[in-house]
Protein backbone atom coordinates (compact mmCIF):
# COMPACT_ATOMS: atom_id res chain seq x y z
CA UNK A 1 0.00 0.00 0.00
CA UNK A 2 1.44 3.28 -1.08
CA UNK A 3 1.99 5.67 1.74
CA UNK A 4 1.04 9.32 1.40
CA UNK A 5 4.05 11.53 1.60
CA UNK A 6 3.75 14.40 4.00
CA UNK A 7 5.33 17.69 3.00
CA UNK A 8 8.87 18.21 4.09
CA UNK A 9 9.23 20.20 7.28
CA UNK A 10 10.55 23.76 6.90
CA UNK A 11 14.25 24.22 7.46
CA UNK A 12 15.26 25.21 10.98
CA UNK A 13 15.49 28.89 11.63
CA UNK A 14 18.91 30.02 12.67
CA UNK A 15 19.14 32.51 15.44
CA UNK A 16 19.86 36.03 14.30
CA UNK A 17 19.12 35.34 10.61
CA UNK A 18 16.50 37.80 9.15
CA UNK A 19 13.57 36.06 7.50
CA UNK A 20 11.96 37.36 4.26
CA UNK A 21 8.63 39.07 4.85
CA UNK A 22 5.49 37.75 3.26
CA UNK A 23 3.61 40.27 1.00
CA UNK A 24 1.20 41.05 3.81
CA UNK A 25 4.11 41.90 6.13
CA UNK A 26 6.23 43.94 3.74
CA UNK A 27 6.49 47.54 4.88
CA UNK A 28 4.94 50.04 2.48
CA UNK A 29 7.44 52.47 1.02
CA UNK A 30 6.64 56.08 0.20
CA UNK A 31 6.40 55.28 -3.52
CA UNK A 32 3.97 52.41 -2.82
CA UNK A 33 1.78 54.67 -0.69
CA UNK A 34 1.80 57.29 -3.46
CA UNK A 35 0.66 54.68 -5.98
CA UNK A 36 -2.21 53.63 -3.72
CA UNK A 37 -3.31 57.21 -3.08
CA UNK A 38 -3.03 58.41 -6.69
CA UNK A 39 -6.57 57.59 -7.82
CA UNK A 40 -8.36 58.52 -4.56
CA UNK A 41 -6.65 61.92 -4.58
CA UNK A 42 -7.49 62.48 -8.25
CA UNK A 43 -11.15 61.50 -7.81
CA UNK A 44 -11.49 63.66 -4.70
CA UNK A 45 -10.07 66.65 -6.59
CA UNK A 46 -12.41 66.01 -9.54
CA UNK A 47 -15.47 65.79 -7.29
CA UNK A 48 -14.44 68.99 -5.53
CA UNK A 49 -14.09 70.75 -8.90
CA UNK A 50 -17.50 69.54 -10.10
CA UNK A 51 -19.07 70.72 -6.87
CA UNK A 52 -17.55 74.18 -7.26
CA UNK A 53 -17.45 74.74 -11.03
CA UNK A 54 -19.82 72.21 -12.60
CA UNK A 55 -19.01 69.49 -15.10
CA UNK A 56 -15.83 70.20 -17.10
CA UNK A 57 -17.32 70.50 -20.60
CA UNK A 58 -15.04 73.25 -21.97
CA UNK A 59 -12.33 71.67 -24.13
CA UNK A 60 -9.36 73.17 -22.31
CA UNK A 61 -10.63 72.26 -18.83
CA UNK A 62 -11.69 68.80 -19.95
CA UNK A 63 -8.28 68.14 -21.47
CA UNK A 64 -6.53 69.21 -18.27
CA UNK A 65 -8.56 66.69 -16.27
CA UNK A 66 -8.01 64.02 -18.90
CA UNK A 67 -4.26 64.56 -18.88
CA UNK A 68 -4.43 64.51 -15.10
CA UNK A 69 -6.15 61.11 -15.25
CA UNK A 70 -3.45 59.74 -17.56
CA UNK A 71 -0.71 61.08 -15.31
CA UNK A 72 -2.47 59.55 -12.32
CA UNK A 73 -2.55 56.24 -14.18
CA UNK A 74 1.17 56.54 -14.81
CA UNK A 75 1.78 57.07 -11.10
CA UNK A 76 -0.53 54.22 -10.11
CA UNK A 77 1.13 51.76 -12.49
CA UNK A 78 4.61 52.77 -11.37
CA UNK A 79 5.89 54.06 -14.72
CA UNK A 80 7.48 57.09 -13.10
CA UNK A 81 9.06 59.92 -15.07
CA UNK A 82 8.95 58.03 -18.36
CA UNK A 83 5.17 57.65 -18.08
CA UNK A 84 4.83 61.38 -17.39
CA UNK A 85 6.88 62.27 -20.46
CA UNK A 86 4.88 59.93 -22.72
CA UNK A 87 1.60 61.46 -21.56
CA UNK A 88 2.82 65.00 -22.08
CA UNK A 89 4.40 64.14 -25.47
CA UNK A 90 1.18 62.71 -26.90
CA UNK A 91 -1.50 64.81 -25.24
CA UNK A 92 -0.26 68.38 -24.80
CA UNK A 93 -0.04 68.93 -28.60
CA UNK A 94 -3.54 67.48 -28.98
CA UNK A 95 -4.84 69.82 -26.31
CA UNK A 96 -3.19 72.79 -28.03
CA UNK A 97 -4.70 71.93 -31.42
CA UNK A 98 -8.21 71.42 -30.06
CA UNK A 99 -8.03 74.59 -28.00
CA UNK A 100 -6.88 76.53 -31.07
CA UNK A 101 -9.81 75.11 -33.03
CA UNK A 102 -12.22 76.18 -30.28
CA UNK A 103 -10.84 79.71 -30.41
CA UNK A 104 -10.97 79.86 -34.20
CA UNK A 105 -14.51 78.48 -34.16
CA UNK A 106 -15.59 81.47 -32.08
CA UNK A 107 -13.96 83.87 -34.54
CA UNK A 108 -15.72 82.00 -37.35
CA UNK A 109 -19.02 83.48 -36.16
CA UNK A 110 -17.97 86.81 -37.72
CA UNK A 111 -17.89 85.87 -41.39
CA UNK A 112 -18.47 88.68 -43.93
CA UNK A 113 -21.47 86.95 -45.53
CA UNK A 114 -24.92 86.31 -44.13
CA UNK A 115 -25.73 82.89 -42.63
CA UNK A 116 -27.78 80.46 -44.70
CA UNK A 117 -31.04 78.98 -43.49
CA UNK A 118 -33.52 78.65 -46.36
CA UNK A 119 -31.95 75.61 -48.12
CA UNK A 120 -31.82 73.64 -44.86
CA UNK A 121 -35.38 74.66 -43.99
CA UNK A 122 -36.74 73.64 -47.39
CA UNK A 123 -34.89 70.30 -47.26
CA UNK A 124 -36.29 69.55 -43.80
CA UNK A 125 -39.80 70.51 -44.83
CA UNK A 126 -39.49 68.06 -47.72
CA UNK A 127 -38.21 65.34 -45.38
CA UNK A 128 -41.04 66.11 -42.96
CA UNK A 129 -43.80 66.12 -45.61
CA UNK A 130 -44.43 69.84 -45.34
CA UNK A 131 -43.33 70.49 -41.75
CA UNK A 132 -39.91 70.19 -40.13
CA UNK A 133 -39.42 67.26 -37.77
CA UNK A 134 -38.18 69.67 -35.09
CA UNK A 135 -41.57 71.38 -34.98
CA UNK A 136 -43.42 68.05 -35.09
CA UNK A 137 -41.39 66.52 -32.26
CA UNK A 138 -41.59 69.54 -29.96
CA UNK A 139 -45.34 69.88 -30.47
CA UNK A 140 -45.79 66.19 -29.63
CA UNK A 141 -43.22 65.70 -26.85
CA UNK A 142 -42.12 68.95 -25.21
CA UNK A 143 -43.94 70.25 -22.12
CA UNK A 144 -42.69 73.72 -21.08
CA UNK A 145 -41.55 73.81 -17.47
CA UNK A 146 -42.09 70.08 -16.94
CA UNK A 147 -39.29 68.00 -18.50
CA UNK A 148 -39.92 64.30 -19.09
CA UNK A 149 -37.47 61.42 -18.69
CA UNK A 150 -36.54 61.56 -22.37
CA UNK A 151 -35.66 65.24 -22.00
CA UNK A 152 -33.10 64.35 -19.33
CA UNK A 153 -31.85 61.51 -21.55
CA UNK A 154 -31.44 64.03 -24.37
CA UNK A 155 -29.30 66.20 -22.09
CA UNK A 156 -27.04 63.24 -21.28
CA UNK A 157 -26.67 62.31 -24.96
CA UNK A 158 -25.98 65.92 -25.98
CA UNK A 159 -23.31 66.45 -23.33
CA UNK A 160 -21.59 63.18 -24.22
CA UNK A 161 -20.33 65.03 -27.29
CA UNK A 162 -17.85 66.88 -25.09
CA UNK A 163 -16.03 63.86 -23.68
CA UNK A 164 -16.81 60.50 -25.36
CA UNK A 165 -14.23 60.84 -28.14
CA UNK A 166 -11.56 62.00 -25.70
CA UNK A 167 -12.24 59.13 -23.29
CA UNK A 168 -11.99 56.61 -26.13
CA UNK A 169 -8.75 58.23 -27.26
CA UNK A 170 -7.39 57.84 -23.73
CA UNK A 171 -8.39 54.15 -23.67
CA UNK A 172 -6.73 53.52 -27.03
CA UNK A 173 -3.64 55.42 -25.90
CA UNK A 174 -3.28 52.95 -23.03
CA UNK A 175 -4.17 49.76 -24.90
CA UNK A 176 -3.55 50.19 -28.65
CA UNK A 177 -1.35 53.18 -29.44
CA UNK A 178 -1.48 52.72 -33.20
CA UNK A 179 -5.29 52.85 -33.03
CA UNK A 180 -5.00 55.98 -30.90
CA UNK A 181 -3.07 57.69 -33.69
CA UNK A 182 -5.61 56.55 -36.29
CA UNK A 183 -8.64 57.79 -34.34
CA UNK A 184 -6.87 61.03 -33.49
CA UNK A 185 -6.17 61.64 -37.20
CA UNK A 186 -9.85 61.05 -37.99
CA UNK A 187 -10.98 63.36 -35.19
CA UNK A 188 -8.68 66.24 -36.12
CA UNK A 189 -9.37 65.95 -39.85
CA UNK A 190 -13.11 65.87 -39.31
CA UNK A 191 -12.98 68.78 -36.87
CA UNK A 192 -11.07 71.09 -39.18
CA UNK A 193 -13.14 70.03 -42.21
CA UNK A 194 -16.17 71.17 -40.24
CA UNK A 195 -14.48 74.44 -39.32
CA UNK A 196 -13.62 75.16 -42.96
CA UNK A 197 -17.27 74.62 -43.86
CA UNK A 198 -18.40 76.98 -41.10
CA UNK A 199 -16.28 79.70 -42.68
CA UNK A 200 -17.49 79.05 -46.23
CA UNK A 201 -21.11 78.25 -45.41
CA UNK A 202 -22.30 79.79 -42.13
CA UNK A 203 -25.69 78.28 -41.30
CA UNK A 204 -28.41 79.01 -38.74
CA UNK A 205 -29.74 76.23 -36.49
CA UNK A 206 -33.52 75.73 -36.16
CA UNK A 207 -33.82 77.62 -32.87
CA UNK A 208 -32.24 80.69 -34.45
CA UNK A 209 -34.39 80.39 -37.57
CA UNK A 210 -37.43 80.32 -35.25
CA UNK A 211 -36.22 83.43 -33.43
CA UNK A 212 -36.03 85.20 -36.78
CA UNK A 213 -39.67 84.35 -37.44
CA UNK A 214 -39.27 81.71 -40.17
CA UNK A 215 -40.48 78.82 -37.96
CA UNK A 216 -42.97 78.48 -35.10
CA UNK A 217 -41.62 79.01 -31.61
CA UNK A 218 -38.97 76.43 -30.71
CA UNK A 219 -37.25 75.65 -27.41
CA UNK A 220 -33.61 74.70 -27.01
CA UNK A 221 -34.59 71.67 -25.01
CA UNK A 222 -31.16 70.72 -23.67
CA UNK A 223 -30.35 74.14 -22.28
CA UNK A 224 -33.90 74.66 -21.00
CA UNK A 225 -33.77 71.36 -19.09
CA UNK A 226 -30.39 72.24 -17.61
CA UNK A 227 -31.65 75.66 -16.55
CA UNK A 228 -34.81 74.40 -14.83
CA UNK A 229 -33.38 71.16 -13.48
CA UNK A 230 -32.27 72.60 -10.17
CA UNK A 231 -28.92 70.87 -10.52
CA UNK A 232 -26.06 72.64 -8.71
CA UNK A 233 -23.74 74.69 -10.88
CA UNK A 234 -26.10 74.53 -13.87
CA UNK A 235 -25.17 78.09 -14.79
CA UNK A 236 -21.49 77.13 -14.81
CA UNK A 237 -22.26 74.18 -17.06
CA UNK A 238 -24.06 76.46 -19.50
CA UNK A 239 -21.18 78.90 -19.49
CA UNK A 240 -18.51 76.25 -20.02
CA UNK A 241 -20.51 74.49 -22.72
CA UNK A 242 -20.93 77.71 -24.71
CA UNK A 243 -17.35 78.94 -24.49
CA UNK A 244 -16.03 80.01 -27.91
CA UNK A 245 -19.58 79.46 -29.21
CA UNK A 246 -20.51 79.99 -32.83
CA UNK A 247 -24.27 80.15 -33.30
CA UNK A 248 -24.02 79.88 -37.10
CA UNK A 249 -21.90 76.68 -37.13
CA UNK A 250 -24.76 74.31 -37.86
CA UNK A 251 -23.59 72.82 -41.18
CA UNK A 252 -22.28 70.16 -40.81
CA UNK A 253 -23.32 68.95 -37.39
CA UNK A 254 -20.18 67.78 -35.62
CA UNK A 255 -22.41 66.58 -32.79
CA UNK A 256 -23.69 63.98 -35.23
CA UNK A 257 -20.44 63.57 -37.17
CA UNK A 258 -18.41 62.30 -34.19
CA UNK A 259 -20.79 59.41 -33.32
CA UNK A 260 -20.84 58.45 -37.01
CA UNK A 261 -17.03 58.59 -37.04
CA UNK A 262 -16.92 56.17 -34.09
CA UNK A 263 -19.36 53.87 -35.89
CA UNK A 264 -17.28 53.73 -39.08
CA UNK A 265 -13.97 53.52 -37.20
CA UNK A 266 -14.77 50.70 -34.77
CA UNK A 267 -17.23 48.69 -36.87
CA UNK A 268 -14.72 46.32 -38.59
CA UNK A 269 -13.39 44.97 -35.28
CA UNK A 270 -16.44 45.41 -33.03
CA UNK A 271 -18.45 42.59 -31.47
CA UNK A 272 -22.19 42.24 -32.11
CA UNK A 273 -23.11 43.99 -28.85
CA UNK A 274 -20.69 46.81 -29.47
CA UNK A 275 -22.05 47.24 -32.99
CA UNK A 276 -25.54 47.67 -31.57
CA UNK A 277 -24.20 50.45 -29.32
CA UNK A 278 -22.30 52.02 -32.21
CA UNK A 279 -25.54 52.23 -34.20
CA UNK A 280 -27.68 53.39 -31.27
CA UNK A 281 -25.40 56.31 -30.37
CA UNK A 282 -25.69 58.24 -33.68
CA UNK A 283 -29.45 57.62 -33.75
CA UNK A 284 -29.87 58.89 -30.18
CA UNK A 285 -27.77 61.94 -30.99
CA UNK A 286 -29.83 62.61 -34.11
CA UNK A 287 -33.08 62.53 -32.13
CA UNK A 288 -31.54 64.83 -29.50
CA UNK A 289 -30.32 67.37 -32.03
CA UNK A 290 -33.50 67.49 -34.11
CA UNK A 291 -35.92 67.39 -31.17
CA UNK A 292 -33.84 69.92 -29.26
CA UNK A 293 -33.82 72.41 -32.18
CA UNK A 294 -30.02 72.35 -32.40
CA UNK A 295 -29.78 71.07 -35.99
CA UNK A 296 -31.83 70.40 -39.08
CA UNK A 297 -31.92 66.82 -40.35
CA UNK A 298 -29.88 67.84 -43.38
CA UNK A 299 -27.13 69.14 -41.04
CA UNK A 300 -27.00 65.67 -39.48
CA UNK A 301 -26.88 63.90 -42.85
CA UNK A 302 -24.03 66.11 -44.03
CA UNK A 303 -22.20 65.40 -40.76
CA UNK A 304 -22.53 61.67 -41.41
CA UNK A 305 -21.22 62.15 -44.94
CA UNK A 306 -18.19 64.09 -43.66
CA UNK A 307 -17.46 61.31 -41.15
CA UNK A 308 -17.65 58.62 -43.82
CA UNK A 309 -15.34 60.50 -46.20
CA UNK A 310 -12.78 61.14 -43.45
CA UNK A 311 -12.71 57.64 -41.92
CA UNK A 312 -12.74 55.68 -45.17
CA UNK A 313 -10.44 58.16 -46.90
CA UNK A 314 -7.79 58.00 -44.18
CA UNK A 315 -8.14 54.22 -44.01
CA UNK A 316 -7.50 53.98 -47.75
CA UNK A 317 -4.47 56.26 -47.49
CA UNK A 318 -3.12 54.12 -44.66
CA UNK A 319 -3.48 50.97 -46.73
CA UNK A 320 -1.71 52.59 -49.67
CA UNK A 321 1.18 53.61 -47.45
CA UNK A 322 1.36 50.12 -45.99
CA UNK A 323 1.39 48.59 -49.48
CA UNK A 324 4.12 50.96 -50.64
CA UNK A 325 6.18 50.22 -47.53
CA UNK A 326 5.85 46.47 -48.13
CA UNK A 327 6.85 46.80 -51.79
CA UNK A 328 9.81 48.98 -50.85
CA UNK A 329 10.97 46.42 -48.28
CA UNK A 330 10.73 43.62 -50.83
CA UNK A 331 12.66 45.60 -53.42
CA UNK A 332 15.40 46.35 -50.91
CA UNK A 333 15.58 42.67 -49.96
CA UNK A 334 15.75 41.63 -53.63
CA UNK A 335 18.47 44.19 -54.32
CA UNK A 336 20.46 42.90 -51.32
CA UNK A 337 20.13 39.29 -52.57
CA UNK A 338 21.37 40.25 -56.04
CA UNK A 339 24.25 42.22 -54.56
CA UNK A 340 25.16 39.24 -52.37
C-alpha positions as CSV (number, residue, x, y, z in Angstrom):
1,X,0.0,0.0,0.0
2,X,1.4,3.3,-1.1
3,X,2.0,5.7,1.7
4,X,1.0,9.3,1.4
5,X,4.1,11.5,1.6
6,X,3.7,14.4,4.0
7,X,5.3,17.7,3.0
8,X,8.9,18.2,4.1
9,X,9.2,20.2,7.3
10,X,10.6,23.8,6.9
11,X,14.2,24.2,7.5
12,X,15.3,25.2,11.0
13,X,15.5,28.9,11.6
14,X,18.9,30.0,12.7
15,X,19.1,32.5,15.4
16,X,19.9,36.0,14.3
17,X,19.1,35.3,10.6
18,X,16.5,37.8,9.2
19,X,13.6,36.1,7.5
20,X,12.0,37.4,4.3
21,X,8.6,39.1,4.8
22,X,5.5,37.8,3.3
23,X,3.6,40.3,1.0
24,X,1.2,41.1,3.8
25,X,4.1,41.9,6.1
26,X,6.2,43.9,3.7
27,X,6.5,47.5,4.9
28,X,4.9,50.0,2.5
29,X,7.4,52.5,1.0
30,X,6.6,56.1,0.2
31,X,6.4,55.3,-3.5
32,X,4.0,52.4,-2.8
33,X,1.8,54.7,-0.7
34,X,1.8,57.3,-3.5
35,X,0.7,54.7,-6.0
36,X,-2.2,53.6,-3.7
37,X,-3.3,57.2,-3.1
38,X,-3.0,58.4,-6.7
39,X,-6.6,57.6,-7.8
40,X,-8.4,58.5,-4.6
41,X,-6.6,61.9,-4.6
42,X,-7.5,62.5,-8.3
43,X,-11.2,61.5,-7.8
44,X,-11.5,63.7,-4.7
45,X,-10.1,66.6,-6.6
46,X,-12.4,66.0,-9.5
47,X,-15.5,65.8,-7.3
48,X,-14.4,69.0,-5.5
49,X,-14.1,70.7,-8.9
50,X,-17.5,69.5,-10.1
51,X,-19.1,70.7,-6.9
52,X,-17.5,74.2,-7.3
53,X,-17.5,74.7,-11.0
54,X,-19.8,72.2,-12.6
55,X,-19.0,69.5,-15.1
56,X,-15.8,70.2,-17.1
57,X,-17.3,70.5,-20.6
58,X,-15.0,73.2,-22.0
59,X,-12.3,71.7,-24.1
60,X,-9.4,73.2,-22.3
61,X,-10.6,72.3,-18.8
62,X,-11.7,68.8,-20.0
63,X,-8.3,68.1,-21.5
64,X,-6.5,69.2,-18.3
65,X,-8.6,66.7,-16.3
66,X,-8.0,64.0,-18.9
67,X,-4.3,64.6,-18.9
68,X,-4.4,64.5,-15.1
69,X,-6.1,61.1,-15.3
70,X,-3.5,59.7,-17.6
71,X,-0.7,61.1,-15.3
72,X,-2.5,59.5,-12.3
73,X,-2.6,56.2,-14.2
74,X,1.2,56.5,-14.8
75,X,1.8,57.1,-11.1
76,X,-0.5,54.2,-10.1
77,X,1.1,51.8,-12.5
78,X,4.6,52.8,-11.4
79,X,5.9,54.1,-14.7
80,X,7.5,57.1,-13.1
81,X,9.1,59.9,-15.1
82,X,9.0,58.0,-18.4
83,X,5.2,57.6,-18.1
84,X,4.8,61.4,-17.4
85,X,6.9,62.3,-20.5
86,X,4.9,59.9,-22.7
87,X,1.6,61.5,-21.6
88,X,2.8,65.0,-22.1
89,X,4.4,64.1,-25.5
90,X,1.2,62.7,-26.9
91,X,-1.5,64.8,-25.2
92,X,-0.3,68.4,-24.8
93,X,0.0,68.9,-28.6
94,X,-3.5,67.5,-29.0
95,X,-4.8,69.8,-26.3
96,X,-3.2,72.8,-28.0
97,X,-4.7,71.9,-31.4
98,X,-8.2,71.4,-30.1
99,X,-8.0,74.6,-28.0
100,X,-6.9,76.5,-31.1
101,X,-9.8,75.1,-33.0
102,X,-12.2,76.2,-30.3
103,X,-10.8,79.7,-30.4
104,X,-11.0,79.9,-34.2
105,X,-14.5,78.5,-34.2
106,X,-15.6,81.5,-32.1
107,X,-14.0,83.9,-34.5
108,X,-15.7,82.0,-37.4
109,X,-19.0,83.5,-36.2
110,X,-18.0,86.8,-37.7
111,X,-17.9,85.9,-41.4
112,X,-18.5,88.7,-43.9
113,X,-21.5,86.9,-45.5
114,X,-24.9,86.3,-44.1
115,X,-25.7,82.9,-42.6
116,X,-27.8,80.5,-44.7
117,X,-31.0,79.0,-43.5
118,X,-33.5,78.7,-46.4
119,X,-32.0,75.6,-48.1
120,X,-31.8,73.6,-44.9
121,X,-35.4,74.7,-44.0
122,X,-36.7,73.6,-47.4
123,X,-34.9,70.3,-47.3
124,X,-36.3,69.5,-43.8
125,X,-39.8,70.5,-44.8
126,X,-39.5,68.1,-47.7
127,X,-38.2,65.3,-45.4
128,X,-41.0,66.1,-43.0
129,X,-43.8,66.1,-45.6
130,X,-44.4,69.8,-45.3
131,X,-43.3,70.5,-41.8
132,X,-39.9,70.2,-40.1
133,X,-39.4,67.3,-37.8
134,X,-38.2,69.7,-35.1
135,X,-41.6,71.4,-35.0
136,X,-43.4,68.1,-35.1
137,X,-41.4,66.5,-32.3
138,X,-41.6,69.5,-30.0
139,X,-45.3,69.9,-30.5
140,X,-45.8,66.2,-29.6
141,X,-43.2,65.7,-26.8
142,X,-42.1,69.0,-25.2
143,X,-43.9,70.3,-22.1
144,X,-42.7,73.7,-21.1
145,X,-41.5,73.8,-17.5
146,X,-42.1,70.1,-16.9
147,X,-39.3,68.0,-18.5
148,X,-39.9,64.3,-19.1
149,X,-37.5,61.4,-18.7
150,X,-36.5,61.6,-22.4
151,X,-35.7,65.2,-22.0
152,X,-33.1,64.4,-19.3
153,X,-31.9,61.5,-21.5
154,X,-31.4,64.0,-24.4
155,X,-29.3,66.2,-22.1
156,X,-27.0,63.2,-21.3
157,X,-26.7,62.3,-25.0
158,X,-26.0,65.9,-26.0
159,X,-23.3,66.5,-23.3
160,X,-21.6,63.2,-24.2
161,X,-20.3,65.0,-27.3
162,X,-17.8,66.9,-25.1
163,X,-16.0,63.9,-23.7
164,X,-16.8,60.5,-25.4
165,X,-14.2,60.8,-28.1
166,X,-11.6,62.0,-25.7
167,X,-12.2,59.1,-23.3
168,X,-12.0,56.6,-26.1
169,X,-8.7,58.2,-27.3
170,X,-7.4,57.8,-23.7
171,X,-8.4,54.1,-23.7
172,X,-6.7,53.5,-27.0
173,X,-3.6,55.4,-25.9
174,X,-3.3,53.0,-23.0
175,X,-4.2,49.8,-24.9
176,X,-3.5,50.2,-28.7
177,X,-1.4,53.2,-29.4
178,X,-1.5,52.7,-33.2
179,X,-5.3,52.9,-33.0
180,X,-5.0,56.0,-30.9
181,X,-3.1,57.7,-33.7
182,X,-5.6,56.6,-36.3
183,X,-8.6,57.8,-34.3
184,X,-6.9,61.0,-33.5
185,X,-6.2,61.6,-37.2
186,X,-9.8,61.1,-38.0
187,X,-11.0,63.4,-35.2
188,X,-8.7,66.2,-36.1
189,X,-9.4,65.9,-39.9
190,X,-13.1,65.9,-39.3
191,X,-13.0,68.8,-36.9
192,X,-11.1,71.1,-39.2
193,X,-13.1,70.0,-42.2
194,X,-16.2,71.2,-40.2
195,X,-14.5,74.4,-39.3
196,X,-13.6,75.2,-43.0
197,X,-17.3,74.6,-43.9
198,X,-18.4,77.0,-41.1
199,X,-16.3,79.7,-42.7
200,X,-17.5,79.1,-46.2
201,X,-21.1,78.2,-45.4
202,X,-22.3,79.8,-42.1
203,X,-25.7,78.3,-41.3
204,X,-28.4,79.0,-38.7
205,X,-29.7,76.2,-36.5
206,X,-33.5,75.7,-36.2
207,X,-33.8,77.6,-32.9
208,X,-32.2,80.7,-34.5
209,X,-34.4,80.4,-37.6
210,X,-37.4,80.3,-35.3
211,X,-36.2,83.4,-33.4
212,X,-36.0,85.2,-36.8
213,X,-39.7,84.4,-37.4
214,X,-39.3,81.7,-40.2
215,X,-40.5,78.8,-38.0
216,X,-43.0,78.5,-35.1
217,X,-41.6,79.0,-31.6
218,X,-39.0,76.4,-30.7
219,X,-37.2,75.6,-27.4
220,X,-33.6,74.7,-27.0
221,X,-34.6,71.7,-25.0
222,X,-31.2,70.7,-23.7
223,X,-30.4,74.1,-22.3
224,X,-33.9,74.7,-21.0
225,X,-33.8,71.4,-19.1
226,X,-30.4,72.2,-17.6
227,X,-31.6,75.7,-16.6
228,X,-34.8,74.4,-14.8
229,X,-33.4,71.2,-13.5
230,X,-32.3,72.6,-10.2
231,X,-28.9,70.9,-10.5
232,X,-26.1,72.6,-8.7
233,X,-23.7,74.7,-10.9
234,X,-26.1,74.5,-13.9
235,X,-25.2,78.1,-14.8
236,X,-21.5,77.1,-14.8
237,X,-22.3,74.2,-17.1
238,X,-24.1,76.5,-19.5
239,X,-21.2,78.9,-19.5
240,X,-18.5,76.2,-20.0
241,X,-20.5,74.5,-22.7
242,X,-20.9,77.7,-24.7
243,X,-17.3,78.9,-24.5
244,X,-16.0,80.0,-27.9
245,X,-19.6,79.5,-29.2
246,X,-20.5,80.0,-32.8
247,X,-24.3,80.1,-33.3
248,X,-24.0,79.9,-37.1
249,X,-21.9,76.7,-37.1
250,X,-24.8,74.3,-37.9
251,X,-23.6,72.8,-41.2
252,X,-22.3,70.2,-40.8
253,X,-23.3,68.9,-37.4
254,X,-20.2,67.8,-35.6
255,X,-22.4,66.6,-32.8
256,X,-23.7,64.0,-35.2
257,X,-20.4,63.6,-37.2
258,X,-18.4,62.3,-34.2
259,X,-20.8,59.4,-33.3
260,X,-20.8,58.5,-37.0
261,X,-17.0,58.6,-37.0
262,X,-16.9,56.2,-34.1
263,X,-19.4,53.9,-35.9
264,X,-17.3,53.7,-39.1
265,X,-14.0,53.5,-37.2
266,X,-14.8,50.7,-34.8
267,X,-17.2,48.7,-36.9
268,X,-14.7,46.3,-38.6
269,X,-13.4,45.0,-35.3
270,X,-16.4,45.4,-33.0
271,X,-18.5,42.6,-31.5
272,X,-22.2,42.2,-32.1
273,X,-23.1,44.0,-28.8
274,X,-20.7,46.8,-29.5
275,X,-22.1,47.2,-33.0
276,X,-25.5,47.7,-31.6
277,X,-24.2,50.4,-29.3
278,X,-22.3,52.0,-32.2
279,X,-25.5,52.2,-34.2
280,X,-27.7,53.4,-31.3
281,X,-25.4,56.3,-30.4
282,X,-25.7,58.2,-33.7
283,X,-29.5,57.6,-33.8
284,X,-29.9,58.9,-30.2
285,X,-27.8,61.9,-31.0
286,X,-29.8,62.6,-34.1
287,X,-33.1,62.5,-32.1
288,X,-31.5,64.8,-29.5
289,X,-30.3,67.4,-32.0
290,X,-33.5,67.5,-34.1
291,X,-35.9,67.4,-31.2
292,X,-33.8,69.9,-29.3
293,X,-33.8,72.4,-32.2
294,X,-30.0,72.3,-32.4
295,X,-29.8,71.1,-36.0
296,X,-31.8,70.4,-39.1
297,X,-31.9,66.8,-40.3
298,X,-29.9,67.8,-43.4
299,X,-27.1,69.1,-41.0
300,X,-27.0,65.7,-39.5
301,X,-26.9,63.9,-42.9
302,X,-24.0,66.1,-44.0
303,X,-22.2,65.4,-40.8
304,X,-22.5,61.7,-41.4
305,X,-21.2,62.1,-44.9
306,X,-18.2,64.1,-43.7
307,X,-17.5,61.3,-41.1
308,X,-17.7,58.6,-43.8
309,X,-15.3,60.5,-46.2
310,X,-12.8,61.1,-43.4
311,X,-12.7,57.6,-41.9
312,X,-12.7,55.7,-45.2
313,X,-10.4,58.2,-46.9
314,X,-7.8,58.0,-44.2
315,X,-8.1,54.2,-44.0
316,X,-7.5,54.0,-47.7
317,X,-4.5,56.3,-47.5
318,X,-3.1,54.1,-44.7
319,X,-3.5,51.0,-46.7
320,X,-1.7,52.6,-49.7
321,X,1.2,53.6,-47.4
322,X,1.4,50.1,-46.0
323,X,1.4,48.6,-49.5
324,X,4.1,51.0,-50.6
325,X,6.2,50.2,-47.5
326,X,5.8,46.5,-48.1
327,X,6.9,46.8,-51.8
328,X,9.8,49.0,-50.8
329,X,11.0,46.4,-48.3
330,X,10.7,43.6,-50.8
331,X,12.7,45.6,-53.4
332,X,15.4,46.3,-50.9
333,X,15.6,42.7,-50.0
334,X,15.7,41.6,-53.6
335,X,18.5,44.2,-54.3
336,X,20.5,42.9,-51.3
337,X,20.1,39.3,-52.6
338,X,21.4,40.3,-56.0
339,X,24.3,42.2,-54.6
340,X,25.2,39.2,-52.4
